[in-house]
């Protein structure tokens, strides 16, 4: 153990891995179960469902996404290395896809169900699903390499 590191610096790889693995589990649940079933919701209830879904999911994923981002950036700042930079690049893919793909598609669905938008949401969400899955592998590799400092 490196005595010059603070408790927070020692905890960073664990916090990072925990938030990344959590988000990977959530995104697979969303990709395999939640999004594909949107077309099964009655059209008269869909707008209310979509609005409630996006609001509630914000509480489920928001804090973890911010923790993941903060710990990824802190690890790059403190330790550097290509594994950490690759993780940040994948995280950028996740955030950019969320901002420019999934949020606009959810915004359209909040006005009413649209089959083409729903299909695009399911299809483009694979970007985040695969990026977070790759991030999980990296987070575990980072934990194995730097977790016991």
Rosetta constraint file for C-alpha pairs under 8 A:
AtomPair CA 1 CA 148 HARMONIC 6.50 0.50
AtomPair CA 1 CA 149 HARMONIC 4.55 0.50
AtomPair CA 2 CA 149 HARMONIC 5.41 0.50
AtomPair CA 5 CA 9 HARMONIC 5.78 0.50
AtomPair CA 5 CA 10 HARMONIC 6.38 0.50
AtomPair CA 6 CA 10 HARMONIC 6.30 0.50
AtomPair CA 7 CA 11 HARMONIC 6.10 0.50
AtomPair CA 8 CA 12 HARMONIC 6.10 0.50
AtomPair CA 10 CA 147 HARMONIC 7.23 0.50
AtomPair CA 10 CA 148 HARMONIC 7.72 0.50
AtomPair CA 10 CA 149 HARMONIC 6.66 0.50
AtomPair CA 11 CA 15 HARMONIC 6.16 0.50
AtomPair CA 11 CA 147 HARMONIC 7.95 0.50
AtomPair CA 12 CA 16 HARMONIC 5.87 0.50
AtomPair CA 12 CA 71 HARMONIC 6.04 0.50
AtomPair CA 12 CA 74 HARMONIC 7.79 0.50
AtomPair CA 12 CA 75 HARMONIC 7.01 0.50
AtomPair CA 13 CA 17 HARMONIC 6.06 0.50
AtomPair CA 13 CA 71 HARMONIC 7.60 0.50
AtomPair CA 13 CA 75 HARMONIC 7.46 0.50
AtomPair CA 13 CA 139 HARMONIC 7.67 0.50
AtomPair CA 13 CA 142 HARMONIC 6.88 0.50
AtomPair CA 13 CA 143 HARMONIC 5.50 0.50
AtomPair CA 13 CA 146 HARMONIC 6.95 0.50
AtomPair CA 13 CA 147 HARMONIC 5.64 0.50
AtomPair CA 14 CA 18 HARMONIC 6.00 0.50
AtomPair CA 14 CA 143 HARMONIC 6.65 0.50
AtomPair CA 14 CA 147 HARMONIC 6.77 0.50
AtomPair CA 15 CA 19 HARMONIC 6.12 0.50
AtomPair CA 15 CA 67 HARMONIC 7.74 0.50
AtomPair CA 15 CA 68 HARMONIC 7.68 0.50
AtomPair CA 15 CA 71 HARMONIC 6.97 0.50
AtomPair CA 16 CA 20 HARMONIC 6.12 0.50
AtomPair CA 16 CA 67 HARMONIC 7.38 0.50
AtomPair CA 16 CA 68 HARMONIC 5.53 0.50
AtomPair CA 16 CA 71 HARMONIC 5.31 0.50
AtomPair CA 16 CA 72 HARMONIC 6.42 0.50
AtomPair CA 16 CA 139 HARMONIC 6.92 0.50
AtomPair CA 17 CA 21 HARMONIC 5.91 0.50
AtomPair CA 17 CA 136 HARMONIC 7.11 0.50
AtomPair CA 17 CA 139 HARMONIC 4.99 0.50
AtomPair CA 17 CA 140 HARMONIC 6.37 0.50
AtomPair CA 17 CA 143 HARMONIC 6.95 0.50
AtomPair CA 18 CA 22 HARMONIC 6.00 0.50
AtomPair CA 19 CA 23 HARMONIC 6.15 0.50
AtomPair CA 19 CA 64 HARMONIC 5.46 0.50
AtomPair CA 19 CA 65 HARMONIC 7.17 0.50
AtomPair CA 19 CA 67 HARMONIC 6.59 0.50
AtomPair CA 19 CA 68 HARMONIC 5.31 0.50
AtomPair CA 20 CA 24 HARMONIC 6.12 0.50
AtomPair CA 20 CA 64 HARMONIC 7.93 0.50
AtomPair CA 20 CA 68 HARMONIC 6.07 0.50
AtomPair CA 20 CA 132 HARMONIC 7.14 0.50
AtomPair CA 20 CA 135 HARMONIC 6.83 0.50
AtomPair CA 20 CA 136 HARMONIC 5.89 0.50
AtomPair CA 20 CA 139 HARMONIC 7.01 0.50
AtomPair CA 21 CA 25 HARMONIC 6.25 0.50
AtomPair CA 21 CA 136 HARMONIC 5.61 0.50
AtomPair CA 22 CA 26 HARMONIC 6.29 0.50
AtomPair CA 22 CA 64 HARMONIC 7.67 0.50
AtomPair CA 23 CA 27 HARMONIC 6.02 0.50
AtomPair CA 23 CA 61 HARMONIC 7.11 0.50
AtomPair CA 23 CA 64 HARMONIC 7.06 0.50
AtomPair CA 23 CA 65 HARMONIC 7.27 0.50
AtomPair CA 23 CA 132 HARMONIC 7.15 0.50
AtomPair CA 24 CA 28 HARMONIC 6.25 0.50
AtomPair CA 24 CA 129 HARMONIC 7.04 0.50
AtomPair CA 24 CA 132 HARMONIC 5.29 0.50
AtomPair CA 24 CA 133 HARMONIC 5.81 0.50
AtomPair CA 24 CA 136 HARMONIC 6.88 0.50
AtomPair CA 25 CA 29 HARMONIC 6.32 0.50
AtomPair CA 26 CA 30 HARMONIC 6.18 0.50
AtomPair CA 26 CA 61 HARMONIC 7.96 0.50
AtomPair CA 27 CA 31 HARMONIC 5.91 0.50
AtomPair CA 27 CA 128 HARMONIC 7.41 0.50
AtomPair CA 27 CA 129 HARMONIC 5.71 0.50
AtomPair CA 27 CA 132 HARMONIC 7.73 0.50
AtomPair CA 28 CA 32 HARMONIC 5.90 0.50
AtomPair CA 28 CA 129 HARMONIC 6.28 0.50
AtomPair CA 29 CA 33 HARMONIC 5.52 0.50
AtomPair CA 29 CA 34 HARMONIC 6.59 0.50
AtomPair CA 30 CA 34 HARMONIC 4.55 0.50
AtomPair CA 30 CA 35 HARMONIC 5.74 0.50
AtomPair CA 31 CA 35 HARMONIC 5.78 0.50
AtomPair CA 31 CA 36 HARMONIC 7.08 0.50
AtomPair CA 31 CA 122 HARMONIC 6.72 0.50
AtomPair CA 31 CA 125 HARMONIC 6.79 0.50
AtomPair CA 31 CA 126 HARMONIC 7.26 0.50
AtomPair CA 31 CA 129 HARMONIC 7.15 0.50
AtomPair CA 32 CA 36 HARMONIC 6.61 0.50
AtomPair CA 33 CA 37 HARMONIC 6.36 0.50
AtomPair CA 34 CA 38 HARMONIC 6.74 0.50
AtomPair CA 35 CA 118 HARMONIC 7.80 0.50
AtomPair CA 35 CA 121 HARMONIC 7.48 0.50
AtomPair CA 35 CA 122 HARMONIC 5.98 0.50
AtomPair CA 36 CA 122 HARMONIC 6.51 0.50
AtomPair CA 37 CA 41 HARMONIC 7.37 0.50
AtomPair CA 38 CA 118 HARMONIC 7.45 0.50
AtomPair CA 39 CA 113 HARMONIC 7.77 0.50
AtomPair CA 39 CA 115 HARMONIC 7.52 0.50
AtomPair CA 39 CA 118 HARMONIC 7.58 0.50
AtomPair CA 41 CA 45 HARMONIC 6.77 0.50
AtomPair CA 41 CA 46 HARMONIC 5.87 0.50
AtomPair CA 42 CA 46 HARMONIC 5.97 0.50
AtomPair CA 43 CA 47 HARMONIC 7.73 0.50
AtomPair CA 43 CA 112 HARMONIC 7.65 0.50
AtomPair CA 43 CA 113 HARMONIC 6.73 0.50
AtomPair CA 45 CA 49 HARMONIC 6.11 0.50
AtomPair CA 46 CA 50 HARMONIC 5.94 0.50
AtomPair CA 46 CA 112 HARMONIC 6.62 0.50
AtomPair CA 46 CA 113 HARMONIC 6.45 0.50
AtomPair CA 47 CA 51 HARMONIC 6.14 0.50
AtomPair CA 47 CA 109 HARMONIC 7.16 0.50
AtomPair CA 47 CA 110 HARMONIC 5.26 0.50
AtomPair CA 47 CA 111 HARMONIC 6.20 0.50
AtomPair CA 47 CA 112 HARMONIC 5.36 0.50
AtomPair CA 47 CA 113 HARMONIC 7.19 0.50
AtomPair CA 48 CA 52 HARMONIC 6.13 0.50
AtomPair CA 48 CA 110 HARMONIC 7.80 0.50
AtomPair CA 49 CA 53 HARMONIC 5.86 0.50
AtomPair CA 50 CA 54 HARMONIC 6.15 0.50
AtomPair CA 50 CA 106 HARMONIC 7.56 0.50
AtomPair CA 50 CA 109 HARMONIC 6.86 0.50
AtomPair CA 50 CA 110 HARMONIC 5.64 0.50
AtomPair CA 51 CA 55 HARMONIC 6.24 0.50
AtomPair CA 51 CA 110 HARMONIC 5.86 0.50
AtomPair CA 52 CA 56 HARMONIC 6.00 0.50
AtomPair CA 53 CA 57 HARMONIC 5.89 0.50
AtomPair CA 54 CA 58 HARMONIC 6.12 0.50
AtomPair CA 54 CA 106 HARMONIC 7.59 0.50
AtomPair CA 55 CA 59 HARMONIC 7.01 0.50
AtomPair CA 56 CA 60 HARMONIC 6.56 0.50
AtomPair CA 57 CA 61 HARMONIC 6.00 0.50
AtomPair CA 57 CA 62 HARMONIC 7.82 0.50
AtomPair CA 58 CA 62 HARMONIC 5.16 0.50
AtomPair CA 59 CA 63 HARMONIC 7.05 0.50
AtomPair CA 60 CA 64 HARMONIC 7.72 0.50
AtomPair CA 61 CA 65 HARMONIC 5.92 0.50
AtomPair CA 62 CA 66 HARMONIC 6.25 0.50
AtomPair CA 63 CA 67 HARMONIC 6.14 0.50
AtomPair CA 64 CA 68 HARMONIC 5.95 0.50
AtomPair CA 65 CA 69 HARMONIC 6.15 0.50
AtomPair CA 66 CA 70 HARMONIC 6.05 0.50
AtomPair CA 67 CA 71 HARMONIC 6.02 0.50
AtomPair CA 68 CA 72 HARMONIC 5.97 0.50
AtomPair CA 69 CA 73 HARMONIC 6.17 0.50
AtomPair CA 69 CA 91 HARMONIC 7.42 0.50
AtomPair CA 70 CA 74 HARMONIC 6.04 0.50
AtomPair CA 71 CA 75 HARMONIC 6.00 0.50
AtomPair CA 72 CA 76 HARMONIC 6.35 0.50
AtomPair CA 72 CA 84 HARMONIC 7.12 0.50
AtomPair CA 72 CA 87 HARMONIC 7.32 0.50
AtomPair CA 72 CA 88 HARMONIC 6.35 0.50
AtomPair CA 73 CA 77 HARMONIC 6.13 0.50
AtomPair CA 73 CA 88 HARMONIC 7.17 0.50
AtomPair CA 74 CA 78 HARMONIC 6.02 0.50
AtomPair CA 75 CA 79 HARMONIC 5.61 0.50
AtomPair CA 75 CA 80 HARMONIC 6.77 0.50
AtomPair CA 75 CA 84 HARMONIC 6.96 0.50
AtomPair CA 76 CA 80 HARMONIC 4.33 0.50
AtomPair CA 76 CA 81 HARMONIC 7.12 0.50
AtomPair CA 76 CA 84 HARMONIC 5.68 0.50
AtomPair CA 76 CA 85 HARMONIC 6.60 0.50
AtomPair CA 80 CA 84 HARMONIC 6.28 0.50
AtomPair CA 80 CA 85 HARMONIC 7.13 0.50
AtomPair CA 81 CA 85 HARMONIC 6.40 0.50
AtomPair CA 82 CA 86 HARMONIC 5.94 0.50
AtomPair CA 83 CA 87 HARMONIC 6.23 0.50
AtomPair CA 83 CA 138 HARMONIC 6.75 0.50
AtomPair CA 83 CA 142 HARMONIC 7.21 0.50
AtomPair CA 84 CA 88 HARMONIC 6.30 0.50
AtomPair CA 84 CA 138 HARMONIC 7.95 0.50
AtomPair CA 84 CA 142 HARMONIC 7.57 0.50
AtomPair CA 85 CA 89 HARMONIC 6.18 0.50
AtomPair CA 86 CA 90 HARMONIC 6.25 0.50
AtomPair CA 87 CA 91 HARMONIC 6.11 0.50
AtomPair CA 87 CA 135 HARMONIC 5.81 0.50
AtomPair CA 87 CA 138 HARMONIC 6.56 0.50
AtomPair CA 87 CA 139 HARMONIC 7.71 0.50
AtomPair CA 88 CA 92 HARMONIC 6.13 0.50
AtomPair CA 89 CA 93 HARMONIC 6.45 0.50
AtomPair CA 90 CA 94 HARMONIC 6.39 0.50
AtomPair CA 90 CA 131 HARMONIC 5.66 0.50
AtomPair CA 90 CA 132 HARMONIC 7.44 0.50
AtomPair CA 90 CA 134 HARMONIC 7.79 0.50
AtomPair CA 90 CA 135 HARMONIC 6.69 0.50
AtomPair CA 91 CA 95 HARMONIC 6.21 0.50
AtomPair CA 91 CA 131 HARMONIC 7.33 0.50
AtomPair CA 91 CA 132 HARMONIC 7.55 0.50
AtomPair CA 91 CA 135 HARMONIC 7.58 0.50
AtomPair CA 92 CA 96 HARMONIC 5.91 0.50
AtomPair CA 93 CA 97 HARMONIC 5.94 0.50
AtomPair CA 93 CA 127 HARMONIC 7.77 0.50
AtomPair CA 93 CA 128 HARMONIC 7.31 0.50
AtomPair CA 93 CA 131 HARMONIC 7.04 0.50
AtomPair CA 94 CA 98 HARMONIC 6.09 0.50
AtomPair CA 94 CA 127 HARMONIC 7.26 0.50
AtomPair CA 94 CA 128 HARMONIC 5.04 0.50
AtomPair CA 94 CA 131 HARMONIC 6.45 0.50
AtomPair CA 94 CA 132 HARMONIC 7.23 0.50
AtomPair CA 95 CA 99 HARMONIC 6.08 0.50
AtomPair CA 96 CA 100 HARMONIC 5.83 0.50
AtomPair CA 96 CA 101 HARMONIC 7.73 0.50
AtomPair CA 97 CA 101 HARMONIC 5.07 0.50
AtomPair CA 97 CA 102 HARMONIC 6.50 0.50
AtomPair CA 97 CA 124 HARMONIC 7.96 0.50
AtomPair CA 97 CA 125 HARMONIC 7.91 0.50
AtomPair CA 97 CA 127 HARMONIC 7.10 0.50
AtomPair CA 97 CA 128 HARMONIC 6.83 0.50
AtomPair CA 98 CA 102 HARMONIC 4.84 0.50
AtomPair CA 98 CA 103 HARMONIC 5.87 0.50
AtomPair CA 98 CA 128 HARMONIC 7.70 0.50
AtomPair CA 99 CA 103 HARMONIC 5.55 0.50
AtomPair CA 99 CA 104 HARMONIC 7.41 0.50
AtomPair CA 100 CA 104 HARMONIC 6.47 0.50
AtomPair CA 101 CA 105 HARMONIC 6.27 0.50
AtomPair CA 101 CA 121 HARMONIC 7.62 0.50
AtomPair CA 101 CA 124 HARMONIC 7.03 0.50
AtomPair CA 102 CA 106 HARMONIC 6.08 0.50
AtomPair CA 102 CA 121 HARMONIC 6.21 0.50
AtomPair CA 102 CA 124 HARMONIC 7.52 0.50
AtomPair CA 102 CA 125 HARMONIC 7.00 0.50
AtomPair CA 103 CA 107 HARMONIC 6.08 0.50
AtomPair CA 104 CA 108 HARMONIC 6.31 0.50
AtomPair CA 105 CA 109 HARMONIC 6.27 0.50
AtomPair CA 105 CA 117 HARMONIC 6.11 0.50
AtomPair CA 105 CA 118 HARMONIC 7.61 0.50
AtomPair CA 105 CA 120 HARMONIC 7.68 0.50
AtomPair CA 105 CA 121 HARMONIC 6.18 0.50
AtomPair CA 106 CA 110 HARMONIC 6.09 0.50
AtomPair CA 106 CA 121 HARMONIC 7.82 0.50
AtomPair CA 107 CA 111 HARMONIC 7.10 0.50
AtomPair CA 108 CA 112 HARMONIC 7.12 0.50
AtomPair CA 108 CA 114 HARMONIC 7.99 0.50
AtomPair CA 108 CA 117 HARMONIC 7.36 0.50
AtomPair CA 109 CA 113 HARMONIC 5.25 0.50
AtomPair CA 109 CA 114 HARMONIC 6.49 0.50
AtomPair CA 109 CA 117 HARMONIC 7.10 0.50
AtomPair CA 109 CA 118 HARMONIC 7.50 0.50
AtomPair CA 113 CA 117 HARMONIC 7.96 0.50
AtomPair CA 113 CA 118 HARMONIC 7.45 0.50
AtomPair CA 114 CA 118 HARMONIC 6.10 0.50
AtomPair CA 115 CA 119 HARMONIC 6.11 0.50
AtomPair CA 116 CA 120 HARMONIC 6.15 0.50
AtomPair CA 117 CA 121 HARMONIC 6.08 0.50
AtomPair CA 118 CA 122 HARMONIC 6.38 0.50
AtomPair CA 119 CA 123 HARMONIC 6.07 0.50
AtomPair CA 120 CA 124 HARMONIC 5.80 0.50
AtomPair CA 121 CA 125 HARMONIC 5.89 0.50
AtomPair CA 122 CA 126 HARMONIC 7.11 0.50
AtomPair CA 124 CA 128 HARMONIC 7.83 0.50
AtomPair CA 125 CA 129 HARMONIC 6.28 0.50
AtomPair CA 126 CA 130 HARMONIC 5.91 0.50
AtomPair CA 127 CA 131 HARMONIC 6.09 0.50
AtomPair CA 128 CA 132 HARMONIC 5.87 0.50
AtomPair CA 129 CA 133 HARMONIC 6.11 0.50
AtomPair CA 130 CA 134 HARMONIC 6.17 0.50
AtomPair CA 131 CA 135 HARMONIC 6.12 0.50
AtomPair CA 132 CA 136 HARMONIC 6.17 0.50
AtomPair CA 133 CA 137 HARMONIC 6.70 0.50
AtomPair CA 134 CA 138 HARMONIC 6.38 0.50
AtomPair CA 135 CA 139 HARMONIC 5.89 0.50
AtomPair CA 136 CA 140 HARMONIC 6.16 0.50
AtomPair CA 137 CA 141 HARMONIC 6.24 0.50
AtomPair CA 138 CA 142 HARMONIC 6.02 0.50
AtomPair CA 139 CA 143 HARMONIC 6.05 0.50
AtomPair CA 140 CA 144 HARMONIC 6.05 0.50
AtomPair CA 141 CA 145 HARMONIC 6.09 0.50
AtomPair CA 142 CA 146 HARMONIC 5.74 0.50
AtomPair CA 142 CA 147 HARMONIC 7.03 0.50
AtomPair CA 143 CA 147 HARMONIC 4.34 0.50
AtomPair CA 143 CA 148 HARMONIC 7.80 0.50
AtomPair CA 144 CA 148 HARMONIC 7.67 0.50
